[in-house]
């Protein structure tokens, strides 16, 4: 079973007992996090697509650590002008271990019922 969640303006494919690195979330290591915006849910041979999200579905995880990404250098140089600028940036990241994926519940049952009726 896996799900596609949306957080921080990006989409991530997650499965149970998987570790992912996402944009920074508030919280300390060991705290639980719930993602309510599940775009797709797959398992038991069926797939539920959200419009825009699957109703009643959620993904839970535990914060493993707060860290920073690699340094990215933005270097700008204009030729023949003796003009240059060097700036660095490190993105704040959060490492999360996915602990569980909760199904769509009623929406999933309705989808299966309409699928069988066709």
C-alpha positions as CSV (number, residue, x, y, z in Angstrom):
1,X,0.0,0.0,0.0
2,X,1.3,3.4,-0.9
3,X,0.0,7.0,-1.1
4,X,0.8,10.3,-2.7
5,X,0.8,13.2,-0.3
6,X,1.2,16.9,-0.8
7,X,3.2,19.0,1.6
8,X,5.3,22.1,1.2
9,X,4.0,22.6,-2.4
10,X,5.5,19.3,-3.5
11,X,4.2,15.8,-3.9
12,X,5.7,12.7,-2.4
13,X,5.1,9.0,-2.9
14,X,5.1,7.3,0.5
15,X,4.7,3.8,1.9
16,X,4.6,2.4,5.5
17,X,8.0,2.2,7.3
18,X,9.6,4.5,4.7
19,X,11.8,7.5,5.5
20,X,11.4,10.7,3.5
21,X,13.0,14.1,3.5
22,X,10.6,17.0,3.0
23,X,10.7,20.8,3.4
24,X,10.9,22.0,7.0
25,X,8.0,21.3,9.4
26,X,7.6,22.7,12.9
27,X,8.2,20.1,15.6
28,X,10.8,18.2,17.6
29,X,12.2,14.8,16.9
30,X,9.9,12.1,18.2
31,X,6.7,14.1,17.6
32,X,3.9,12.7,15.5
33,X,2.8,14.4,12.2
34,X,-0.4,13.8,10.2
35,X,-0.7,14.7,6.5
36,X,-4.4,15.2,5.6
37,X,-3.9,16.1,1.9
38,X,-3.7,12.6,0.3
39,X,-3.9,12.9,-3.5
40,X,-3.9,9.2,-4.3
41,X,-4.2,6.0,-2.3
42,X,-3.4,2.5,-3.5
43,X,-3.7,-0.9,-1.9
44,X,-5.5,-4.3,-2.0
45,X,-5.7,-4.1,-5.8
46,X,-7.7,-0.9,-5.9
47,X,-6.7,2.8,-6.4
48,X,-8.5,5.8,-5.1
49,X,-7.8,9.1,-6.8
50,X,-8.7,12.4,-5.1
51,X,-10.5,15.3,-6.6
52,X,-8.3,17.1,-5.4
53,X,-7.8,14.9,-2.3
54,X,-9.1,11.5,-1.1
55,X,-11.8,12.1,1.5
56,X,-11.1,10.6,4.9
57,X,-7.6,9.5,4.1
58,X,-4.5,10.5,6.1
59,X,-0.9,9.5,6.5
60,X,0.9,9.6,9.8
61,X,4.6,9.8,10.5
62,X,7.2,10.6,13.2
63,X,9.8,13.3,12.9
64,X,13.2,11.7,13.0
65,X,15.4,14.8,12.8
66,X,15.6,18.4,11.7
67,X,18.6,19.1,9.4
68,X,19.9,21.3,6.6
69,X,20.5,20.5,3.0
70,X,23.7,20.9,1.1
71,X,25.0,24.4,0.4
72,X,23.9,25.9,-2.9
73,X,26.1,28.6,-4.3
74,X,24.6,31.3,-6.6
75,X,27.5,33.0,-8.3
76,X,26.9,35.9,-10.8
77,X,29.6,37.5,-12.8
78,X,29.3,40.2,-15.5
79,X,32.1,40.1,-17.9
80,X,34.4,43.1,-18.4
81,X,32.7,45.1,-15.6
82,X,34.6,43.7,-12.6
83,X,31.2,42.9,-11.1
84,X,30.5,39.7,-9.3
85,X,28.4,38.4,-6.5
86,X,28.5,35.2,-4.5
87,X,25.7,34.0,-2.3
88,X,25.1,30.7,-0.5
89,X,22.0,29.1,0.8
90,X,21.1,26.0,2.8
91,X,17.5,24.7,2.9
92,X,16.0,23.6,6.2
93,X,14.7,20.0,5.9
94,X,12.8,17.5,8.1
95,X,13.3,13.8,8.0
96,X,10.1,11.8,8.6
97,X,9.5,8.1,9.1
98,X,6.0,7.1,7.8
99,X,4.2,5.0,10.4
100,X,0.8,4.4,8.9
101,X,-1.6,5.1,6.0
102,X,-5.3,5.3,6.8
103,X,-7.8,4.4,4.1
104,X,-10.4,6.6,2.5
105,X,-13.2,5.0,4.5
106,X,-16.7,5.9,3.1
107,X,-15.3,7.4,-0.1
108,X,-13.4,4.2,-0.8
109,X,-16.5,2.0,-0.2
110,X,-18.6,4.2,-2.5
111,X,-16.0,3.9,-5.2
112,X,-15.9,0.1,-5.0
113,X,-19.7,-0.1,-5.0
114,X,-20.0,2.0,-8.2
115,X,-17.2,0.1,-9.8
116,X,-19.0,-3.2,-9.2
117,X,-22.3,-1.8,-10.5
118,X,-20.8,-0.9,-13.9
